[in-house]
Each structure stands twice: as C-alpha cells, then as structure tokens.
Amino acid sequence: MTLWPRSLFGRLVLLLVVVVALVAATTIVLFHRDRAALIARQFTDTKIVQLRAIRASLEGVDPLQQRDVVGRLAREHGVRIVPESQRPVIGARVPGPGMDELEERLRAALGEATQVRFAPRSKQLFVHLTAGNEGYWVGFPLPPVPADEWPTRALTWAGVIISLLLLAAFAFARYLARPLRELDVAVDLVGRGETPPPLPEGGPSEIAAVNRGFNVMLASLRQIERDRALLLAGVSHDLRTPLARLRIGIEMSARDEDMRRGMVADIEEMDRIIGQFLDFARDDATAATEVQSLDRLAASTVERYRQLGKDVTLTPGDVPAVPMRATAMSRLLTNLIDNALAYGAPPVDVRTARNGSALILDVADRGPGVPPGEAERLKRPFTRAAASRSRADGAPGAGLGLAIVERIARLHGGHFDLLPREGGGTVARVTLPLPA
C-alpha cells in the first residue's frame, strides 16, 4: 500500500489539490501576517500616552457625568470610547506575532487587564482598559494603507507565487505526459513501417497498461511478419521448381504452336506473380545503404526496358547522390514501370527532380488513369485495379506491385502517391527526403 496514486487521474487530482492548498495557505498566511504587522506598526508610543491620559481622566468620574466626559475625551483625542457596560465585547482578537507583541507592550504600560481587539467593519483597533471600577473600549482609527505600498507588494508576492506554482505544475504535467509522447513516437514509427523499441511498462497504471498492450501488439506484428515472409518465400520457392519442369515439358511435347505459346505465357505470368511474392516477403530493412545516384539507377533500369523494345523514356533532373538501399530502389522503379506498362499505355515517362529538401521520382503513363478514391486502396497488398484500369494483357496480376513500392518508399522515409496526369493518364510519384 502506498499513498502515492498509481493512476494518471489520481495524480492529476493530487496535483490540483496540492496547488489549491498551497494557494489557499499562502493567501491566508500573507493576509494575517500583513494585517497584524500593519496594525502593530501603526500603534506608536504616542497612542500609549493618549491611553494613559484617557484612563486618568475617566478615573473617579461621576456616573451622571460619564456620558459628557466620554464624549469630550473622544473629541479631544480623536478616538471612540465605549463603556464596557454598554458593549461588553467589540471586534475580535487577531492572532500573530505582531499582535501578541503589541498586547504585551500595552499590558506592561496599562496593566494586566488590557486587551486588544480589531473591528474589521469600522477598521478600528480597540484597547480595553480599566478606569476606577469601570471598563472602557477605546477605539483608534487605523490610517489607510498607502496606495503605493500594499498593491505593489501584493502583486509582487502574487506574481512570485503564481510563477512558482506554474513552474511546478508544468514540470509535474511534463513528467506525467512523457510516456504519452514516447507512445506517440512509437505509433508514428509503426505507421511508417519501422519497428520501434519496446516501450517502458512503468509509470501510471493506465499508461503502463497501454504500453504493455502496445508491446504485445508489436511482438505479434513482428511474429506475423516473420511468419508471412516465411510462408510466402517457402510457397514461392516450392512452386517455381514444378513450374520450370512444366514449362520444359510443354516446350518439348506441345504440337499446337498457339496452345504452346499460351501455356508458356501463363507459366511466365505465374512466375512473375511468384517473383512478386518473393519481393514482398523480402526484408529490405536489413539491407545495407550506399550512396547512389537516382539518375544513374533510373538510367540503367530504363535502358533494360528499351532493349526489350518498350516505349520508356527518362528525363534526368541532375539530382544529388544520396544514401539509399539501391537494390530496393531498383525494384521500386521496376514495379512502377511494370505497373505503367500493364495498366496504363505508352509512352511511359520517367523523371527525376529536386524540390526543395526532397527528391521526386515520377513514372507517368497515358492510360485511363486512376478513378477518384481508388489511389489509397490500390496501395494495399493483394488489391487489383477496377475494370476502368485493368491490365492491358488481360492477366489478373497479384496486386502486390504498388504495395511493394509503398513499403520501399516508407522504408526510405518518403511517401508514394498516385496522381492524375494532365492530358490523361497517371503519375506515380515517389517523394524521398534529402539528408540534412
């Protein structure tokens, strides 16, 4: 058992209670201390002399003349005199070192029966003294506080106290919010396809529970990724061997040339799909980075397509060489060109450019374009285009090409977009940040 609350709500409540208690206690202490000090400071030795003179004048006064004598003394000394028989109690005692010291001074000068009371409504300090057999309350008006003293001092103290409280509250709130900031960074890394380190499972109970759940989810995602990669790689590898044997058999035994070409084309398409499975299962995050020119990489890729008779052109933007995973970037560009040739229409234009602090890679085609609202869906794994943008050769495809592009772009800290092209077609744009 501990008095320190474990929940975030409990700690915030404790923070508010502590802050309010500190403010209230400080206000009370300063109010009483300043009021008592003010009263004691205003009561000088001159007033003690006046009290002695008033007491001497009231001793032995005839009860029939008491009212006249009290009125005359009040006017002469500028005070208020109230017989105790008329008002036994006036005001209240103000605790504090200053008032205790004042009361001791008056008792030493006027006798042990002397009392000091303060009347807040009339703003008067009353002193009880005994003259003859009668007690009297003598009230002295307190002068107002100078305009340039109390407001300035009060505002100064209030500013200091509020500043300290704000600093303490800010530090406490920052301490409580630190786990939330760490969780936010980790979630952002997961959203970009990266793997963050496990989050600490301490702190408030709510945050600890969320972090534990996040760590379990992260471990599950890693295991799912490993299982998926192992499954795809295993299935793809096992399928390629019988496909190769099947193709050899078809080449050797098929007599109908048209049937042979169709069957070989089907096998090649199956082989391409298996190749995409292998590319999607490949873990590019572990590949080493190297400083590479995007123009040179694009030129070598485009040249391979030109040698195959494809209408693919390159417009280099003389962009700087940057660290990248060259093999993965080459696979990204190959998938974009294959997608443009399969789902779009030639000519396919490849362009590189620099836009501020980013590199731009565009692969543009003249196909039917991507319908509005379909761009994000097409970047998901195993998603195929709608009828308005189907493969030119009629083959179904695996639906992994753009998902591979999206993952490689995020792996390099960039993003991938499908944009409409002016004049018709689609622009597949990859934006990569330049290193600082």
N, C-alpha and C positions, 0 to 999 in steps of 0.2 A: 504494500500500500504506500502511495506517495501522494502528497498534497498537490504536486505539480501535475496539471491536467495533461493527458496524452492526446486528446483530440484537438484539431485546429480550432473548432468552435470554442472549446473550453479555454484555450489560450487567448483567443481574441477577446472573450468575455473578461478574462482576468486582466488583460491589458486595459480595457475600458474602465474596469472597476478601480484599478490602481491609479490610472490617470485622473479619474474624477475624484478619488480620495485625496490624492496629492494636491489637486487644485483647491478642494474644499478646506483641507487642513491648512494649507499655506495662506488662503484668504482669511481664515479665522485668526490664525496666529498674528498675521500682519495687522489686521484690524484692531485686535485687542492691544497689541503691543504699541501701535502708533497712538491709539486713543489714550491709553494710560500714560504714555510718555508725554503726550501733548498736555494732558491735564496737570501732570506733576510739574511740567516746565512752566506753565502759566501761573502756578501758585507760588508767588515770591514771598520774601520775608516781610514785605510791606503789608501784605494781607494778614499775616500773623499779628502784626502790630494793630491793625484795624480790629481784629477779633478780640484782642485784649482790651482795647478801648470800649468796644461794644459790650463786652462782658461786664466791665467795670460800671458802665452807665446803667446796665439792667439790674445790677445787684441792689436789692432793697427797694425796688420801685413799687409804688403803691399800686395794687391791683386795679384801682379805679382809674389810674393814670397810665396803665400799661399800654393801652392802645395808642394814646398820643405819643408816649415816649418811643414806642416801637416805630411808629410812622416817621417821627423826626429823625431817629438814628438811621433809618433806611434811606431817607433822602440825603442826609449828610454824607453817608459813606457810599452811596450808590449801590446798595445791596438790597436783598429781600430777606426780611426777618419774619419767621412764622413760629409762634409759641407751640411747644410740643403738645400742649393741652388741646389745641385746635387741630393739629395734624401730627399724630404720633410717628408716622413713617412717611418719608419722602425719598423718591428715587431708589436706586439700587447700588449695591457695592460692586465696584469694578475690580476684578482680580488682576494681579500683575505686580511685578517687582516695583514699578514706579509708584503705583498707588499705595502699596504697602509701606514704601519708604516715606511717602508724604504723610500717611496716617501716623507713623511713628514720630515724625517731626512735630505734628500738631499735638499729639498726646504729651510729648515732652514739654511743650510750651504751654498747653492749656489744661492738662490734666488727663487722667486715665479714662474719663467718661467721654472723651472726644471721639466722634465718629465722622467718617467721610462717605458721602453718597453722591451719586451722579444722576441728574434728571435729564434724560435724552430729549424729551419734548421741548422743555424750556432752555436746554443747553446751559444749565447752571450746575455749579458744584456747591453742594450743601455741606456745611460743617455743623455738627451737633455739639453745643456747649451748654454748660450749666451755670446759671447766674442765680445765686441765692438758692431758693428751693424750686426754681422753675427751670425747665429745659427749653432751649430755643434752637431752631434751624436757621442758620444764616447762609443765604444763597448768594454766590458770586457769579455774575455772568462771565462766561468764557468768551474771549475775543475770537472772531472767526480766523480760520487758518489762512495765512497769506496765499493769494491766488497763485503766486509763482513757486510755492513750496509743495503743497500736497499733490496737485495734479501731476507735476513733473516727477516727483518721487514715486507716486503710484503707477504712472505709466512706465517708468523705468523698470520698477520691480515686476510689473505685469509682463513687460516685454521679455525680460530675462527669464522669468518662469515659463512663459509660453514657448520661448525658443528651446529651453532645455527639455520641456515635455515633448515638443515636436521632434527634436533630435532623438530622444529616447524611443518615441513611438515609431519613427522612421526606421531606426536600427532594428527594433523588435519585429516590425512588419516585414522588413527585408529578410530577416533571418527566417521568418515563417514562410515567406514566398520563395526562398531559394530552391526547395525541392520542386516546386511547380515550374520554375524556369528550367531546371535540369530535365524535367519530363517534357517540356515543350521542345527543347533542343533535340531530345532523343526521338520524339514523334516526327519532327521535321526530317531527321536523318532517315528514318524508316520510310517516310513518304517519298524521299529522293532515291530510294533503292539502296541505301547504305545500311550498314549494320552497326548500331551504336553499342558502347559497352553497357553491361548491366547497371541498372540504377541502384543506389543505396536503399536499403529497406529499413532505415531508422527514421527518427523524427515523429511527427504527429501520427496517430493511428490511421487516420484517413489517407494521408499521403503514403504511409508505409504500405497500406493495403493496395493502393493504386499501383505503387512501384512493384510490389510483388506480382500483381496481375500482369503488369507490363513485361516484367522479366520472364514470366511463364509464357506469355504470348510470343515474346522474342525467341525463346528457346524452341517453341513449337514451329514458328516460321522457319527457323534455321533447319530444323529436322525435316519439315515439309520440303524445303528447297533441296536438301540433300537427297531425300527420297525421290523427288521429282526428277532431279538430274540423273540419278542412278537408274531410274526406270526408263527414262527417255533414251539415255545412252545405251542401256542394255538391249531394249527393244529394237532401236535403230541398228545397232551393230548386228544383232541376230537376224534381222530381216535382209540386210544387204547381201549376205552370202547366198541365200536361196535365190534372191533376185538376179544375182550375177549368173548363177547356174541356169536359171530360167531363160535369161537372155541368150546365153550361148546355145541352149537347146533350140530356141526359136530361130536363131540365125542359121543353124545347121539343118533344121528339119522342115521349116515352113516353105511351102512351094508357092503359095499365093503371095505375090510381092506386096500387094496392098495390105493384106492381112498382116504380113510380117512387119511392114513399116508401122502400122497402127499398134501392134503389140509392143514393138520396141519403143514407140513414143510413150505408151502407157507405163512401161517399165522405167523409162527415163524420168517421167513425171513422179513416179513413186520414189525414185532415187533422190529427186530434188526435195520432195517432202521429207524424206528421212534425213537428208542433209540439213534441212531447217530445224528438225527436231534436235539434231546434234548441236547446231549452233545455239539454239535456245537453251539447251542443257548446259552449255559450256559456261564456266565461271570465269568471266573476264576480269573480275575484281582482283584476282590473284596475279594477273599478268603484269609484267614489268612495264613501266613507262619509259619512253625515249623521246628526245626532241626530234620532231618530224615536221616537214613542211606539208601543209594541207594541199597546196598546189601540186607538189610532186606526187603525193599519194593519189590525188584525183586524176592527174595526167596518166599515170600508169594504169589505173582502173579503166578510164575511158578508152585508152588505146587497146585494151583487150577486147572491148566490145566493138570497136571499129574494125579490128582484124576479123571479127566474126560477121562483118557486114551490117552491123546495127547502126542506125542513124542517131548517134550520140555525139554531142559536141561539148567542148569545155571552154569556158571563159574565165581564165585565172584572174584573181584580184590582187596578186603580188602580196599575199598576206604573210606575216612573220611565222617562223617555225616556233612551235610550242610543244611542251611535254604532252604526250598522248600515248595511248595503247594502240600502236599502229595497226596491228592485226585486227583488232576490234573495229577501228575506224574504217579500215578497208572493207570489212564485212558490212558495216553500216551503209557505206556508199554503194556496194554491190546490191544490197537489198533494195535500196531506193531506186536504183536504175532498173533492176528486175521488175519492181512494182510498177514503175512508169511504163515500161515496155509491155507488161502483161495486162494492166488495167487501163492504161492511157493510150496515147497514139503518138508516133514520132512526128517531128523530131523531138528528142529528149535533150534539153539544155542543162548542163552542169555549170554552176557559177560559184565562185568563192569571193568573199569581200570582207572588209573590216568595217564595223560600225561602232565607233567609239571604243569601248572596252570589251568588245565581243567579236568573235569570228562568225561569219554567216556562210553556210553551205546550202545552196539551193539546187534542187533537181526538179525541173519543170517539164511537163508534157502537154500535149494538145488533145487530151482525151475528153470524155464527157464531164469531168470534174467530180468533186465530192459533194453530195447533197448536204444542205444545211443541217446541222445537228448530228451528222454521221462521223465527223472528224475524230472526236474523242472515242467513239465506240470502235472505230477501225484500229485504234492503237492497242486494243485489248488482245490478249492471246487467244488464238483459235477463233478469231472473228473474221468473217468473209464479207466482201462488199455486196451491196444490194444489186438488184438487176440493172440499175442505171449505170453501175460501174463494175461490170463483171470482166473476167479475163477475156482478152481478145482471142485466145486459142480455145476457149470453152472449158479448159481444165479447171477443177474446183479449187485447187490450192489448199495449203494447210492453215492459212490465216495466222502465220507467225512472223512474216517479214517485217511488218511495221512494229510489232511488239518487240522484236529484236532491236530495231532502230531506236525505239523509245528507251529501252533499257540501257543501251550503249551511250546514248546522249546523256541520260541522267548519271551514268557512271562517271562521265567527264564533267559533271557539274552543270550541264546545259539542259536544253529542253527541245522538244520536237513538235512542229506544228504542220498541219495540212491547211493550205490557204488557196483561195480561188485565184486563178491566173487571169490577168487582163487579156481579153480576146478569146477566152475559153481554155479550159484545162485546169491543171492542179499544180501548185508549187509545194513541194515537200521541203520544208526549211528546218535546218538544224542550227541552233544558236549555241555557241560554246564560249564561255568566259575566258578572257585573256588573263594570264597570271599577273599578279600585282608586281 
